[in-house]
Amino acid sequence: MSIGLRELRRKPLRFGAAGAALVLLTVLLLLLGGLLDGLYLGSTGALRAQQADLITYSADAKKSLIRSRIDEAERRQVEAVPGVEQVDGLGVALLGANVPGQSDVASAAVIGYQGGVRGVPDPPAPGRAYADRRLEAAGVEVGQTLLLGPQREPLEVVGWVDDTSYLLQGGLWVEPGTWRSILASARPDATLADGTFQALAVTTAPGADPAQVAAAIDGATGGATTTVTRDDAIAALPGLREQSSTFTSIIAVTLLVAGLVVALFFALLTLERTGLYGVFKAIGASTGQIFSGVVAQAVVLGALSFLFGAGAAWLLSLPIPAAVPLQLEPNRVVVTGVALVAMAVAGSVFSLRRVVKIDPASAIG
């Protein structure tokens, strides 16, 4: 191992080609992962912020918040189900927001809620809203009055909240009456009666089984509702599964390419060192001792390439406009680093077969 590390220190340029390739692959992996995380977090914030265990939709909505309708009678049926501790109404309206001093219309999700949302205070007064910080990039400031929808309904921003956007649109959290008014103004065909929400956020009692409570809710409403866990509600958001599977496949293929790059590099390096390895074996070095040096070189090469690649990815992310949903999450960075080093080690293992077959006499001769 010490010989391998000494060679790496004294002749770093020998490893330059493989290192450069791994740096570029690291940049690609982190940017792809950042886009995947940005799309996921930007689409699911409003649901992830819910403290509720279950989300109840109308049965014909197919788990779509916008298409769902839950009236007061159905809500009372849900509240009467054993194991239900709290029920909060939830609704959303997707529309454009005219920001003072800005020529471009910002995309916003006006979310009517009654409470039970992590990081969001109790509902503000009518005509006011807590704005998600995603809207800050569109020029929104606390104290401004935004004009929403085709009828330019006024809405005053009274504070910031974080990570609460919905389908990549910055959330504007309002009390239910304000939400219904804005929804009716923007879409007269979607006017809702007082007490009607698009969905219900249901918190189960301590010790209750959410799956059993969900089944009981749908039974109590006579099949008029579909109740799922919060995670299932998130997974049902349009396009989320497709985005995740596509980016995950690309990331997996990129990691495989990284392993192949290292495998090819160390295979060629082992071929060049056949005579040297023959000498090592002739003086008593074991295959394990020789190969430990190869693995050590792979670990150092992978780790250093990742560090340089992570720095390059961070620099490249700085000029990217806020409209691009790129978020370099610490967890993603750590997982990518570990995976890249692991693939580098796995690639170096392919040279083990060649090392084992080296015959000292023939190699030296």
N, C-alpha and C positions, 0 to 999 in steps of 0.2 A: 504493500500500500504506500509506504513512504517513497519508494522509487517512482511509482506512478504520479504521486503528488509533486515530487521533485521535478519530474519531466514537464508536468503541466506548468510549473512555475518558471522553469528555465527556457522552455520553448513554447510560449503561449500561441505564437502565430501558427503553429502546426494545427491547433484546434480552432483557428479563426473561422474557417469556412462553415464548420458544423455549428459553432457558436452564433455566427451571423444568421444562419438559417433558423436556429431556435429563437433568437431574438425576434425575428419577423413573425414567427409562428406565435410567440407569446403576445405580441401586439394584436395579432388577429384574434387570438383566443379571448383576450380581455375586452376588446371592442365588441366582439360578438356577444360575450357574456354580459357586457354592459348594456347592449341593446335589448337583450332578452330580459334582464332585470328591469330596465327602464319601461319596457312595454308592460311587463307584469305589474310592477308597482304603480305605474301611472293609470292602469285600467282598473285595479282592484282596491284602491285606497279606501273608497267610501264603504265597501263591504268589510274589509279587514278591520276597519275602525269600530265596527259594531261590537258591543259587549255581549250581545245576544248569542245564544247557542244555536238557534234555529231561525230560518227565514221562511215565512209562509207566503206563497203566491196563490193567485186564483188558478184553478186546475187547467184552464184553457190557455194560460199565458206561456206555457212551456218554459218555466223558470226565467222568463224575461220580465225585468222590473218595469219596463216602460209599458208593456202590454197588460200587466196584471191590474186587477181591481178587487179590493177587499172592502165591503161596506160595513156599516156599524153592526148590523145583525150578525154577520159572520165573525166580526171581532168579538162580540159578546160570547159567542159559542167557543171561540178559542180561549178566551180568558177563563171560562168555566171548566176547562179540561184539567183534571188532577195532574200535578207536576209542573204546571205553568205558574211561574212566580211573577213575571212582568211582561207586558206587551206594549211595544212602542210602534207607532205608525211611521212609515217611511215612504217617500216618493221622490221622484227626480224628473226634471225637465231639462232637456238638452237644447240650448239655443245660443245665439250670439249676444255678446255684451259690448256695447259702445263705451270705450274708456275715454274720459276727458283728456284732450290733448293728443290722442292717438288716432291715426288714420285707419289702422287695421282693426277689424272686429275680432275680439277675443272669443275663443270657444269656452263656454262655461256650462257647468251642470248645476242647476239650482236644485238643492236637496232640501225637502221639507222633512223635519224630524221632530220628535217629541222628547228625546233624551237618550241616554244609554249609549253614547258614542265616546270612545276613548279619545282624549285630546281635544274634544270640542265642548265648550261650555254649554250650559242650558240654553235653549232657544232664545235668540234676541227679541227685541221688540218688533212689532210689525214694520215692514219696510226697511229692515236692517239685516245685515248678513255678516257671518264670519267667512273670510275668503281663504282658500287654500293658497299656499305660497307659490304654487305653480303659476298663478295669475300675475305674480310680481314681474315675471319676464314680459308680460304683455303691457306693462306700465301701470298696473293697478296699485293704488296706495290706500292706506287706511285714511278714512275721512272723505274719500271720493264718493260721488254718487254715480253709479253705473246705470246705463239705460239698456234694458234687456228686451230682446225680441223685436218683432216688427212694430209693436205698439210703443216701444221705448219705455217700458215700465221702469220707474226709478227704484234703485236699491242702494242704500248707503252701506259702505264697508266699515265695520266697527272694530275689526281685529283680524289677526292671522291665525290659521291652523295649518298643521303640517301633515303631509302624506294622506290626504283625504280626497283625491281626485277620482273621477269615474269615467272610464273609457277614454282616458287621455285628455279629459277636459277638467279644468280646475273647478273644484267644488265651491259653491256659494251656499252656506248652510243657513237656512231661514226657518222661521216658525211655520207651522202647517198652513195657516191662513194666507200668508204671503206667497207660499209655493202654489197654492190652488189658484190664487189671483193671477200670478204670472203664467201658469200653465193655461188657464182659460183665455188669457189675452193672446198668447202665442198660438194656441191651438184650440179654437172654439169648439171643435168636435170632441175634444178630450176633457171638457169641463166636468169637474167632480163635485158631488154634493159634500157639504160639511160632514166630517167624520169618516169620509171614504179615503182610503190610502191605496197606493199601488201594492204595498207589501207590509207585512208585520214582522218586526224583529222580536222574537220570543226568547225570553230568558227562563231557563228551567230551574226548578227548586233544587237546593242542595241534595245530592243523593239520588236524584231522579235520572233515569236513563234517557238521554236525548232521543235515541232512536224510538223508544217506546212512546215517548211524549209526542213525537212527530206523527207516528201512526195513529195515536189517539186523537190528535187535532184533526187529521184528515177524516177520521171516522166520525167525529162529532159534527163536522160540517157536511156530512153526507157525500163526501167526495168532491165537494165544490172547491177544495183547496189542495195544493201540493206543498208539503212542508219538507224542507231539506236542511242539512247542517250548513253552517256558515261556509265551511270549506267547499261543500258541494255547490253552494250558490255562487261562490267565486269561480269554480271550475266551469260553471254553466255560462259564464259571460261570453258573448259572441267573439269568436276568433282566438280565444285564449289558448285552447288546447292545440290548435293548429300552429300558432306562433311558437309555443313551447316545443312541440315535437320537431318543427323545422329547425329552429336554432340549436336544439339539443343534438340533433343528428349532425349538423354542420360542425359543432364543437367536437363531437366524438370523432368524426373523420379527421379533423385537424390534429387532434391528439394522436391519432394513429399515424398520421404523416410525420409528426414529431418523433415517434418511436422508430419509424422506418429510416428517417434521416440519421438518427444516432446509430442504428443497427448497421447501416451501410458504411458510415464513417469508421466505426470501430472494426468492422470486418476488413476494410482496406488497411487500417492502421495495424491490425494484427498480421496481415499478410506482409507488410513492410518490416515488421519486427520478428519475423520467424527465426532468423539467425540469433537475434538477441535473446529471445525466449529459450532457444536451444541452449545457449550458454548458461542462462539462469538454471535450467533443469540439470545441466551437466554438473553444476557446483552444488546441487542439492536443494534447489528451490522447488516447492511443490506447486501443482497446478492451482490449488487454492490461494497460495500466496501471490502467484502471478496475476490471477484473475481478480483478487481483491484490489490490486492497483488499478485495473481497468474499471471496476465498479466505482472506485473512489474518484477517478477522473470523470466518469459519467455524472456522478452526483454533483461535483464542483462545476462541471460544464453546464449542467441543467440549471443549477441554482444561480450562477452568475448570469447566464443568458436570461433567466426569468427576471432578475433584478433590473438588468438593462432594458428588457422589453417592457416591464411594468412602468419604468420611468418614461420611456418613449410613448407608451399608451396614454399616460397621464398628460404629457405635454400635448399630444395630439387631441385629447379631449377638451382642452381649454378653449380653442377657437370654435368648437362645434356649437351652433346656435341652440338656444333653449327649445326650439320647436322639435329638435331631434331627441327622442326619449332615451338618452344615454346616461346610465347611472353606474359608476364603478363602485360596487358595494364591497366592503372589506371582506365579507365571507366569500364572495366570488373570487377575489384576488388570492386569498389564502388557498382555496380549493384548487384554483388553476395552477398555483405554484407547486403544490404537492403533486398534482396530477402530472405536470410537466416533468418534474424530477423523477417520478415513478416511471414514466414512459421512457425517459433517458436511460434509467437503470435497466428497464426491460429490453431496450434496444441493445445495450451493451452485452446482455446475456447471450445474444446470438453469436458473439465471438468466442464463447466458452468452448464450443465444439471444436473449433479450429485450434484453440490453445491446448486442449486435451490431446489432440492428435499429433502435436509436435514431437518429433523424435530427436533427441539431442544430437545423436551422431550424424544423422542425415542433414539436420539443420545447420550444424557447424561446418560439415564437409561441403 
